[in-house]
Amino acid sequence: MDKINSVSRRQLLAGTVTAAALAFPMINGGLYQAHAASPRRYSKRVTDLVKGSLIIDMLGPLTLDFRPDVYAEPVSEKWAADFRASGITAFHNSIGIGGPNARSETLQWLLAWTGFVARNPHLFQGIGLGADLDRAKADGRMGVIMGLQNSDHFETLADVKTFYQLGQRVSQLTYNSQNRIGSGCTDRIDGGLSDYGVAIVAEMNKVGMVVDVSHCGDKTTLDAIAMASGPIAITHSNCRALNNHPRTKTDEAIKALGAKGGVMGITGVRNFLTAQEPTTIANLVDQVDHVAKLIGIDKVGIGSDADIYGYDDMEPTAYAKLKAGYKGSYAFRDKIDTDGFDDPLKMYNLVEEMVRRNYSDDNVRAVLGGNFRRLLGTTWK
């Protein structure tokens, strides 16, 4: 299924929108439509928070449809309208590339997506510095942060600077498995950072690239936090205390991250949130609550780990292939997306649940993007 042209669940839930999408027309009951074609209604407070906040999805690939023709053409009106309706200011566009050809494949990937952004300047803006995030918000465009969910492409220390100059701003040290830098979260044995890994972290700190440990093993995560000269990120993970899953982080790691000034992004992947059903937006905010209590509301953000439509709308063959590509410890269930966090209006639903739990406006804005804006702005050079 072509994710750009599909009109199944996403059209029913999000609607096909126009340039008037951000007008938030008021309807009966003191509630507001998220956009002109949406059947959903939210309070004025919720809509104002989404519309007025700088929202950063710290793991938000622009699409989960990776066929080359998807990003070879200009963005369709429908796709552009859904991006605008989402309220998201910036997407960390990042995938995992590993193996012996990682360097050349990463170069091709960066060039392809940089070109995609350049061909659609009415909608997207490349992000290189913190001020670019503010400019994207002011201009009503979607910022695109280029990152990788693996660092296999750093064949030498000099590659860190090379890829930074090409636009890469975030690099996850390992994906799920061992590489030359360290161990992944599904490895049976975690040896921590290698000597080369320590040197890579130092070089990333030097050039200003954000160190990400979302998929790293427990010891590799702690080593990276300890070895870094400043704050790093867990861009998209959840809490082991709430769900014993290899892709979650221990309280020890979360506390170490917070003590160093880092920020943790909470993901909406169903099996990472809880092993129980139903799995809803409430489970996601439980994770926000837990991190905030452990290390402070100023250290937690959002990294949805999906595009604006979610995984469960993928073409069936691609969806099955994706699930088959991971170890059994990932424990996929029938659905990957979390109920209420699985379409372009997911940030509205998130804010609605946070408001229901009496989060202040300032704290909502911090979680939506303020905390990651601070981290990114102080790290990038």
N, C-alpha and C positions, 0 to 999 in steps of 0.2 A: 504494500500500500504506500503510495506516495504521500508522505506526511504533509507536504505543502498543499496538495489538492484534496485530501480526504475530508469528507464532510459528515462523518459519523458522530461519535460522542462529542467531539470538540465543538461542532457547530451547534448541537443541541444545548450544550452547557455554556459555551462562551459566546455563541452567536457570530454571524458575519457582520463585521463592524465597518464603520466609515470614519472619516476624519472627525466626526462628532463624538467619537468614542469616549473622549476624556471630559465631556461636558457634565457627566453625572446627573442626568435629568431626574428631578424629584418626582416621585409618584406617591400614591396614597399611603397614609400611615407614618409619615415622617421618615420614610426610608428612601434610599437612592439606588437607582440602577447602576451597576458597575459600568455599563455602557449602553448605548441606545437600543441595541438589539438583544440585550441579555434579559432573561426571565428572573435573574437573581436580584435581590435587594439587600442593601447593607445600610447601616446607620450612617448619618452624616459624619460622625467621628471616624468611623472606619474608612469611608471613602476619602475623607480629608487627609487621614494619615498615609494612605497608600499614595494618593496624588501628590502630597507635599514632601514625602520622604525620599531620600537618596537610598535606593534599594539595590543591594549588591548580592547576586546569587554567586557564591564562591565556588560552585561547581555546576555550571549551567551550559552545557554544550548547545550551540545554536540549533542543532538538529541531531536526532538519533538515526536519521536516514543518511548513511554515509556513501551513497552512490554518487560518483563524481558529477553527474549531470545536475544534481540537486543544487550544488553551489557554483555551477558553471554559468547559470543564468541569473538575471536580476530577480529579486524577491517579488513574489506575486502580491497583489493587493490584499488578498485574504490573509496571507502569512504576515505581511507588514501590519495589518490591522490588529491581528492577534498579539503581535509583539507589543504594540502600543497599548492595547487594552490591559496587558499584564501588569503595568505599572512598574516593571523592573527597569532600573536605570542601567545596570551593567551586568554582563554575563561573563563568568570565567569559562571560556571556551577551551576545554581541555579533554584529551583522550589519552589512553595508554598505548605507547609504542615501544616495543622491546625487541630483543633479538639481534642477530649479527648485522642486520641492515638498518638498525634503528636510526643512525645518524642521517643517512640519505633519505629515509622515509619521513623523518621529522622535518627535514628541509623542505621536502615536497609538500607536506601537510601545512607547514607555516606559510609557504608561498601561496598555496591554494586559498587558504582562509584570509590571508591578508588581502589578496586580490578580490575575494568576495566582499569584504568590508569596503574596499575602495570603489567597487562597482555599484555600491548602494549607499552613497553618502547622504541621501535623504533620510535614511533610517539608522545607519550605524556610524560609529566613530571609534577608531582605534584608540586604545588606552595605553599610555606609556608612563605617565606621572599622575600623582594624586589629583592635581588640578584638572586633568582631563576628565575625571569623574564628575567634578562639579560643572564643567563646561557641558558635558553630555546631558546632565540634568537640566541645565538652564536652556539648552537648545532643543530639548524634547527628543533627543536621539538615544539609541541604545549603545552604551559603551561595550566594547569587546576587549576583554583581557585575554591575551594569548598565554596558555600554559600547557604543560605536559604532565601526565600522571605516571611518568616513569623518567628516570634520568640515564637510561642506557645510551642515549645519544651523546652524552659527555664522554667521548673517547679519551680526551685529554683535559687537563685543567683549563687550557686556553679556550676550549669549546664553551665554557660557561659564559665568558665575555662575548664570544662570537654570537651565541644564540640570544644573549641579552640585546646585543646591537641589532639583531634581526627582529626583535620585538617580543621575545619570550620574557614574561615577567614573573612566572611562578613555575617551580618544578618540584614534583613529588619525587622523593629519593628512590623509592622502590614501588612497584605495583604489588601484586600479591605474592610474588616469588623472589627468591634470592637473585641479586645481581652483584656487580662488582662493588657496589656501594654499601649494601646491607641486606637485611632479610625482610621478606614480606609477611603479611599477617596470616597467610595460610601455610607457611613453612612449618614443618614439624619441629625444627630446631632453629632458634633465632640467635645468631652469633653477634648481633649488634652491628654497629658501623665498622667497616673495614678501615684500614689506614687510608686507602684511597677515598673512602666515604668521608672521613674526617677532613681530608684536604678539599674535597668537593664542597662541603658545607662552608669551609673557610672562604673558598673562592666565591661562592654564592653571596655570602655576607659582604665580601669586598666589592662586588660589582653592583649589589643592590637587588638581587633576585630573591623572591620569597621562597623560603624552604618550607615544603609541605610534607607531612608525614602521615597522611590519612590512611594509606594502605600498608604502612610499615608495621613490622612485628613489634611486640611490646618493648623488647630491649633496644631495638633500632630506634624506636620512637624516643625513648628516654635518653639514649646516647646523643641523638640529634639535638634535642632540647638543651642538654648539658653542654655540648660542644659549640653550639651557636654563640656568636658574640652578642646577639640581641634576640628579640622576639621572633618566633616562627609561627606557622599556622598549621592547624588541622582543618583543612578547608571543608571536609565533608565526612563526618563520622557520627557515631552516637556513643552512648555510655554503657560500659560493661555492667555497671551496677543495676541497670534497668533491663539489660538483655545480654545474656552470655553468648555472644557471637564473635567470631574472630575479627570482624570488621569494626568492632567497637573498641573504645579506649577505656583503660582502667582509671579509677579515681586518682591513682598515683600519677599517671601520665597527665591527666587533666590539671591536677594541682601544680605539677612541674611546669606545664605550659603557662598557666596563669601567673606563676611566680616570676616568669621571665618576660611577662607582658604580652604573651601570644593570645590568639583568638581561635576559638573552635566553632566551626560551622556545623549545624545539625542537618542531617540528610533525611529525606522523606522516603527512602527505599524501605518497603514494607518489612522485609525480613531482618533489616538492621534495627528497626524500632522495637519490635516485640515479637515473641514467638506465639502470642495469643491472637485470637480473632474475637471480635472485629478489630482491625487496625485503622485508626482514624487520625484526623488532625489533632485530636486531644492527646494521643500518644506522642506525637511530635513535640507538642508544647510541654509535655512531661519532661522531655529531654532538655528543652530550654530551661525549665525550672531547675533541673538537677545541676546543670553547669553553672547557672547563676548563683545557686546556693553554695556551690563548692568554691568558685573563684571570682564571683561577682558578675553583675549584669553587663559590665563593660568588657567582658571577655567572651561573649557568645554571639554568634551570628547564624546565617543560613547558607548552606551549600546543598541545594536540593538533589544533586546527582542525577538530573534528568533535564530534558528540554522542556519547553512550555507545555507540551502535550502529554508527556509521560511515556513510559515503556509499554503500557498495556494497549496502546493504539498502534504499535508497530505492526508491520506486515508479518503475518503468522510465521512464515519460514525464517525470517530474520530474527523474530522473537525467540523461536525455539533454538536457533543457533546460538543466540546470545546466552540463553540459560545453560546450554550444553557446554559452554566455554569455561565454566567455573567448576571448582572442586565441589564435592558433595557438602562440605562444611558450610557453603553459602546458604544451604537450606531454603532454596526458592520454594514458594508456594504457588498457587494458581495465579495470583496477581503479584506484580512487583510494586506498583504504585500504592500509596496510602490514600484511603478514602478522604476526599476533601482537599487533597494536595496533588491533584492529578490532571490539571488542565490550566489554561492561561490565567484563570482567576485565583490561583492557589494562594497568592500573597494576601488577597482580601480575606480568604478563609482563615489564614494564619493570624492576621491582625484581629479578626473578629473573635477568635478563641483567646488571644492574649488580652483583649479588652474585657472579655467575659471573666477573666481571672484577675482583673483589677491591676494590670500593668499600667503604669503611667505613660503618657504620650512620649515623654523623653526616653523612657526605657524601650518602648516599642520601636522608636526611631533608631535607637542604638543597635538593637538586634537586627533590624531590617538592613542596616548598612553602615551606620555610624561607626561601629566598632572596627569593621574591616576597612572602612575608609581611613581611619587613624593608622592602622597597621600598615596598609599599603602605602600611604603617603609618607610615613617615616622610613620605610624600607627602600623604596625605589629611588634611584639616583639618576 
